[in-house]
Amino acid sequence: MINIGRNVLAMDDYMLAIQYFNQAIKAKPYLSDPYYYRALAKLYLEDYAGTEQDCTLAIERNKFKSEAYKLRGFARQYLGKNSEALEDYNIGLEYNPRDRFFLYYKSVAQTELKEYEAADSTFSRLVRMYPRFEDAYTARARSFLMRGDTLAALDDLSKTIDLNHNQTNAWLMRADIFAARKEWEKALKALDEVVRLDPQLPDLYLNRAFIRYNADDYFGAMSDYNYAIEIDPENSAAIFNRGLLRYEVRNLAGAREDFTRVLVLSPDNFHARYNRALIALESARYKEALNDFNAIIKKYPRFYQAYYAIAQCHDHLGDRQTAVRTMYKADEIVRNYVRNPRRNPLDRPTIQAGVSNNKGEKRDEEETENDVMERFNRLVTVDNAERTDMAYNEKFRGKVQDLTLRIEPQPTYGLSFSEQTDNFSGTPLYSRAIGDLNRLNLLPTVYISNSIFAPVDSAMMNDAFRRIEVYTHSIESASPRPADYFGRGLLHAMLKNYAAAERDFTMALQKDPRFSAALFARGYVRGLKVNATAGGEKHEQETAMRFPSLSGYAEAISDLDALLKLYPDMEYAWYDKGVLFLMENDFTSALHCFGEALRINPEFGDAYYNRGFCYLKMGNKPSAEADLRKAGELGVLPSYNVLKRMK
């Protein structure tokens, strides 16, 4: 099992590899290797906390596994735990004193900890042992830069480039050094090399546009902004900076369009709103300007410049009284600041204009629950172009976390005549309630499924209609069975005729009030009926997990409650009930239901995912991350995507 997982890992299918390692861990939990390789798969999915945890488990089982120390140290560096990472590298070097990656990562950790003398010693040892290891010179150059020694840094970068002319980071650091010195031509030449090596990275064009702008090449700068936006149409940094440049060259209409696009992506971007307001004021669109300036002072009530602009707008609109009153307000803010700056500080908004959709952004202040809730509710796309300072010494990188996926809960489970198996083991999903029904042999085998939205082709449709006629003929006989109504109801549900399905399940329950499968199926279709009503003519699959404003799930929840009285250990009923509460934004009840489902089945990946989703809606980021990591470990594909987008 471990070897199969390693082969799958080598083919970049990290989610599937994790499932193989899970099976190996279940079979032989005392082995170190499956934990180590699962940690490696999680690393490529950018789950650094999960990587650290699995490496610790691997080390607990085999403290001599040096690669586990290396991997854990690397993950800890990404988590900002440089001291702990350094401890791992020192232990690893006791086992492998000539391992260049232990030395390399150790030197980087020492640099991050500002232990520069120790870092210099490690770098010297590294380049003495491996004089052609280009990354060592690049990392030492960065260490010199952190101390302000640009000459030594440039010397090391030249050594890197001599060893490998295509070393992207070296050229990029040279460009940064020359740009800081305002040596624009040299900076441009270095950045041209970076663009040549990595032409699909939008941020490079932003950096080159900045250099070209400072070199008075406005046309070249505009060209770079345009191309960056062509590569990534939702890169708010490129759109904002192009807006500034358009504003400067007096293309007011184009600038206004760009700032509006930025605000669609990042509604809290102060600079975009302020600049759009200034353009509206300059273009005599005073009411538009007022809307933006008022939004600014609502968030920054002591930003006096906005009050002066508001006064101008009212003056142009003929409301002199309000204009004078607003002007006095601005003057009062300034006077109070002059009298006592500490007691009456001015608002100085520092929202960075050049941050793309909150992607990869470093947050100096701890996010509040409201911040987490607001950001989660605004998720739009992921950034496929993030650069790191160092890379783990392997060739494969995961892509699951970089997919552009809509963030929504996992769907409810229902019943079907079509088999759905567990994604990895290939065994059908099982519940005692449905097993009891199948043992009676009254119907074709009934399966638990959450993929009933799968498209129905013409052959399947014709077969369903034929089978409906058979059940109808049986029902019209003298003594129809509850199973006949139930079977016809399942077929109606497959054909999306939820009203007919509900009627059939109700008839089945009238004949047998303890028909547990009918309770489950009716609860399922009643939930779908509400979703379909909320979604209008849109396809049910696209609207299934939206949050309708109406509270229409009471009947569905009632069915599931009745089912749970008969089968209190049916995790799928608890799970479905949790999804319905989640749809109604009753997060406390949803958390309870998902918790019950997980108590019954601790390997229920969808329940972990939806509970994590629920925690994010509540702003509880730590609990959400723990659940999403577990869901990803159990094979729920969107988990790592959400984790990355909430960093």
N, C-alpha and C positions, 0 to 999 in steps of 0.2 A: 504494500500500500504506500509506503514511504517512497519507494523508487518511482511508482506511477506518479505520485504527487510531485516529485522532483522533475520528472519529464514534462509534466503539465506546466510547472513553474518555468521551465526553460522555454516553453512555447508562449510565455507571457499571459497565460490564462490564470491570473492570480486568484480570482474568486473560486474557480474550480479546484485549484491546488489546495486552497485552504480547506475545502470540504474533504479532500483525501487525507490531509493531515489530521483533521478532526476525527476521522474514522480510525486512523492509526493510534491517536491518543486514547480513544475509547477502548481499543483492543489491548493496548500496552501502555498504560499511563505512566509507567516508570521509565520509559525511554526518553532520552534528551533530544534526539534528532527531530522528531515531528514538531516539537515546540520551537526548535531553532528554525526550521524551514517555514513554519507558519509565521514566525516573526519576520522572516525575510519577505514573504509574500505581503504581509501587512506593511512593511516598509515601502514597497513599491506602490502600495495603495495610499501612501502618505499617512498611515495610521501610526504615528510615532509612539503614542502612549501604549497602544496595543503591542507594538514591537518591543517596547521596554518590558512590558509585563511577561510576554512569552519568553524573552531572553532570560529573564529572572527565573522562570520555571525551568528552562533548559539547564541553567547553571546549577539550580538546586539539585538536579538529577545527575549532573556531571560537571563538577567544578573545574575539570581540566579541559573543557571544551573552549579553547581560546577564541574561536571565531564568534562565539556567543558574547564574549566580553567586547569584542570589536563592534559587533552589530548593536549591542545595547549602548555602548558609548556613543556611537554615531547617532542613535535615536535620541539619547539624552542631550546631545548638543543641539539638536533641532528643538528640543523642549526647553532650552535655556539652562539645562542642568550641567554646566560645564565642569563644576567641581567633581560631581559624581562620575561624569564621563572620564575625567582625568584619572580617577581611581581605577576605572575599568581598563584604561589603556596601560596603566602601570602594572596591573595584574597580568594583562596579556603579554606585556614585554618580559615578564618573568618567565613565561613559557616559551616565547618566541622573540628573543632580544634583537633579532635582525629583521623583523617584519616591517617593511617600509610603510605599510598603511597604519600600523599602530603608531609608529613614529610621526607620521604625517598628521594623523588626527590629534595626537597628543600635542604637537606644536600648535595646531590651530586652537585647541582648547586653552592652552597656556596663553596664547595671544588674546583670546576673548576674556580671559581672567586678568589681563594686563600684567601677567608675569613675564615681562619681556626678556629679562636676563635668562630665565629658564627656557623660554621659547627659543632664544638665540642658540642656546646650548643644544637643544633638541634639533633645531634646523641644521646646525653645523654637523652634528652626528649623522643626520639623514643624508645631506648632500655629500658628505665624505664617503658614506657607504654606497650611495646611489647617485653618482654625479650627473647622470642623464635623466633623472626623475624630474620632469619639467614642472609638475604640480608643486613640488617643494619650493622652487624659486618663486612661483606665483604667490604661494601662501606667505613666504617670507617677505615678499614685496608688500603684501597687504599689512603685515606686521610693522614694517617700516613706515608705511603710510599712516598707520594709527598713531605713530610717534612723531609724525610730521617730517620725516626724513625722505623727501621726494627723490633726492639724488640716488640714495641707496636703493630705493624702490625701483627707479627707472633702470638702474644697473641690473637688478635681478630680472626685471621684465624683459630686458634685452637678451639675457641668457635663456629665458623661456622661449622667446621667439626664435633664437638661433637653433634651439633644439627642435622646435616645432612651430613652423611659420603659421600654422592654422589653429593656434591656441587662442580661442575666443576671449577668455577671461583676461589674458595678458594684454591684448589689444584694447579691450574695454577699459582696463585700468589705466593704460597709457593715455587714452582719450580723456579720462576723468582728470588725470594729473595736468595735462596740457590745458584743458578747459578751465581748471581752477587757476592756472597761471595766466589765463586769457590769451594763450597762444593758439588762436583759433584755427589757423591753417594746419598746424601739427595735429591738433585735436581732430580736425576733419579727416585728415589722412588716416589716422588710427581708427576712427569710427567707420570710415569707408571699408576698411578691412573686416571689421566686425559684421557689417551689413552683407558683405560678400560671403562670409562664412555662414551667416544665419539670416537669410533674406526674408523669412516669414515671421519675424518677431517684431510686433508693432512698436514696442518700447524703444527699440533701436532707432526707428525713424523719428520718434519724438525727441530723443537725445540729439540726433543729427540736425533736426529742425532748429533746436535751441542754438546749436553751434552756428548754423548757417545764418540764423537771425542776428546773432552777435557779430557775424562777419559781414553784415549788411546785405546778405543774399536773401531778400524777402521772397523772391520767386522760388528759390530752392527750398526754403523753409515751408512755404505753402504746399509745394509739391510733396514734401515728406509727410506733412499732416494729412494730405489727401490720400496718400498711399497707405498710411497707418490705418485710416478709417476704412479704406477699401478692404484691408486684411481683417480688421475687427470692427464691424460697424457699430458696436456698442462700447467702444473704448472711450469713456467719458473724458479722460485726460487729453487725448488727441482732439476730440471735438471741442473741448473747452479752449485749448491753446490755439486751435484754428480760429475760434471765435474771437479771441483777443487780437490775433493778427489781422483778421478781417476788420475788426473795429478800428485798429490803428491805421489801416489803409483806406478807411472810410467806406467800406462795404457794409453799411449798417444793416441792410436786410439780411445778408448772409450771416453776420455776427449774431443778430437776434435769433435766427433759425438755429444756429449752433448752441447758443445758451439755452434755448428752449429744449433742445434734444438732451442736453446735459441734465436739466431739471427733471426730465422724464425718467432718466436713469438714476439720478441721485437727487431726490427732492430737497434734501437738506444742504445742498451745495450753495453756501452763502454767496460766494464770489460770482457764480453764474447768475443768481437772481439779482444781485446788486448791479452787475454790468447790464443785464437785460433791462433793468429799471432805468439806468442812465440812458440807454439807447432810446427807450420809449419817451423819456423826458426830452431828449434832444430831437426826437422825431415828432414832437407835439402830440404824442398819444398819452395824454396826461392821466386818463383814467386807468390805463394799463400800468403806467408807472406807479400810480397810487397803490394799486393792488400789490405790486411787488414790494414797494417801500414799507407798506403797512405790515406785510408778512415778515419783513426783516425786523421791524421794531417790536413786533410781538415776541420774537425770540431774543432780540438784543435791545432791551428797552433803553439802554444808555449809549446807543450808537448814534451820536449826535448828528453825524453827516446825513443820515437818513431823514431826520426831522427837517433840516434845511431844505433838502430836496422835496419833501412833502409840502413844505411851505411854498416852494416855487410852483408846484403843481396846482395847489389851491389858488394861488395868485393868478396863474394863467387861465384857470377855469372861472375866474371872476369872484371867487369867495375870499375877499380880502380879510374878513374877520377871522376866519379859520387859519388863513395864512399867517396873520400876525400872531395869533395865539400859539401856533406851532413853532414859529420863529422864537418866541419867548421861551418856549419849552426847551428848545435846543440851546439857547443862551444860558438858561438856568442850569442845564446839565454841565456845560463847560465851566460856569462860575463855581459850581459846587466842587468840581474836580480841582480847580485852581486853589480853592480855599483849603481843601483837605483831600488830597489824592488817595490817601489810604482808605479813608472812610467812604469816599464817593468815586470809586474807580470807573473809568470808561469801559464800555464794551469794545473789545478789540477782537472781532471774530478771526479765528485762525484755522478755519476749515480748509484743508488743502484742496486746491483746485485740481491738482494733478493726480488724484487717486481714482482708479478705475473701479466704479461700482463696489467699493468696499472690498476689493479682491486683494488678498495678500497684504492688507494694510496692517501696520503695527499700531496697536492701541496702547498708549502710555497709561491711560486711566482704566480702572476696572469697569467693565460694562455693567450697568444696572439691569434688572430684570426687564424693565421697559425698553431699554436699548436692544436687548436680545430679541424681545417680541417684535419690535418695530423692524429690526433688520431682517429677521426671518420672514416676516410677512412681505418684505420687499424683494426677496430673492428673484433675480431675473436670469442671468447666464453665468457661466463659469469663465475664467480666464485661462486660455490654453497656452499662455506664454509667460510663465513665471520662471525667473532665473534664481538659482541657488549658488552659494559661494563654493560649495564642494559637492561632489557626487559620490555615492557609494561605489566601490570598485567592482561593479558588475555592469553588464550591457543592457539588461532589460529594465524597462520602466512601465509601470502600470498605467492604463488609460481609463479604467472604469470611473475614477474620481473626476476625470476631465470631460466626461460626456455632458452634453447639454440636456438635462432631464427636467421635466416639470416636477416641482416639489409638491407631493400630495401623499395622503395615507395609502397604505396597502388596502386592497378591496376586501369586502366581506366574503365569507365562504357560504356556498349553497350546496344543492344536490343536483346530480346530473346522471344520465345514463352513459356519459362519456368519461372514461377513466382519466384522472389526473394523478401523476405520481409525484413523490418527493423528488425535488430537482436533482439530488445526488444519488440517493440509494435506489431509486427506481421502484420503490414499494408504494402501493396506493395509500393515500391518507386514510387513517382509520379512526373510528369512534365506536364505542360500544353500542350506542343507540342505533347506528346504521348497520353495524354487524348483526344486531338482533333481527333487524328487518330482513337482511339478506338471507339469514339462516331459515326463514320461513318459506323461501322459494316461491313467493307470490308474484314476483316481478323479475325482469332482467336485473342484473346486478346494479345496485345504486351506489354511486361514488360521491365522495365529498370533493368539491372543486371550488376554486375562486377564479376560474378562467371561463366562466359561462358566457363572457362577452366575446369569446373567440368567434371570428366570422363564420357564418353558416353558408356553405356552398349549396348549389341547386340540388345536388344529389342528396345531401343531408336533409334539406328542406322537404324534398319530395318524400323521403323515407319517414320524416316526422309526421307529415300530413297523413300518410298511409297508416301509421301506427295510431294516430289520433282517431281515425275512423274505426279501427279495430276496438279501441277502448270505448268509443261512443256506442258501438254495437253492443258491447257487453253491458254498458250502463243502461241501455234501453231495454235490456232483458228484465225478467221478472224480479231478480234479486241481485242488483249490482253490489260489488264488493267495495269497501273503502280503498283497497289497493288499486281498483280500476280508476277511481277519481284521482288518486294520487299520481298514478302513472301518466294519465292524460295531462295533469297539471304540470308535471316536469317537462313534458314536450311543449306545452304552451309557453312555459318560461324560457325554454331554449329558443323559441321563435319570437321572443320579446313581447308576447301577448300576456302582460302581467295581470290584467283584470280577469281574463279567463282562467289563468293559473290560480289566482287567489280564490275564485269561486270554486274551482275543483278541490283545492286543499280544504276549503271550508266544508264542502260536502263530505269529504273524507273524515273530517273531525266530528261532524255531526253524527256520523255512523259509528265512529270510534274515538271518543274524546281523549283517549290515551295514546293516540297514534303519534308517537314522538317525531317521526320523520316528517309528518305533515306539518306539525308545529314549526319545525326548523325551516322547512321549505316555505311555508306561508310567511314567517317572519322575514325571510330573505326577500321574497318578491314584494312584500309590503314596503320594505326599505327601498327597493328599486323603483317602485311606483312614485315615491316621493322625489327621488332623484330625477326621474324622467319628467315629472311635472315641473321641477325647478329648472331643468335644462331646456325646456321647450322642445324644439325640433332637433336639437343637437343629438348626436349619437350618444347613447347611454354610457358607453365606455369613457367618453370624454367628460361627462358630467357626473359620473358616479361618485366622485369624492369631493365635489364642490360643497360649499357650506350654504344650503338654502336658508333664506331668512325666515321661513316658516317652520313651525314646530310640528312636524307631521309623523314622527317616528313612534308615537306612543303605542299604536297597535302592534307594530313590529316588535318593540321591546316587550310588550305584554306576552306575545307568543314565545319569545325567548325565555321570559321568566317562568312561564308554564312548563316549558321544556326542561329548564334547570331544576324544577321540583322533581321531575321524573329521573333526570340524569344530571345530578349536580356536578359531576366530574367531566362534563363535556366541554373541553376547552374551546371548541369552535363556537359554541353558543355564547360563552363568556366573551370571546374575541369579537364576534359580530355585535354583541350588545355594546362593547366598548367603542367600536367604530361608529355605531349610531349615536352614542353620546358625544363622540368627538365631532360628528357632523353638526350636532346642535350646540357645539361649543361648551358643553358641560364637561369640562376637563377633569374635575374631581371624580365624577362618576366613571368617566372613561378610564382614568388611571386605576381605579379599583378593579374594573372589569379586566383590563389587560393584566393586572397583577394576579388575579385569580387564574386567568388562562396560563400564565407563566408558572404559577404554583403547581398546576396540574401537569404542565408540559414545559419544563425548563429549556427545551430545545426549540421553542416556537419562535422562529426568526421574525415573522411578520408582527407578532405581538410586541417583541422588543422594538421593532422599527416604529410601530404606531405609538407605543408609549414614549419613545424618544421624540417623535413628532409632537405629541401632546405636551411634553415638557418644554419643547421649544416655543410652542404657542403660549405657554405660561411664563416664558423667560428664564426657565431653570436650565441654564446651559450645561453645567457639570453633569447633572443626571441624564440630560439628553445625550451628551457625548458618550457616556458609559453604555447606554442602551443601544445607540447607533453602532458603536464599535462591536457590541455583541451580535447585533443583527447582521452586520457585514461579515463577521466570522461565521455566521450560520447561513450565509449565501444570499442575503437580501441585497440585490445589486445597487439600489439607489443610496444605500447607507453611507458609503464612502464619499459619494458625490455631495451629500448634505454636509458631512463632516468637513469637507474641504471648503465648501462655500460659506460655512459659518465660522471659519477661522478668523 
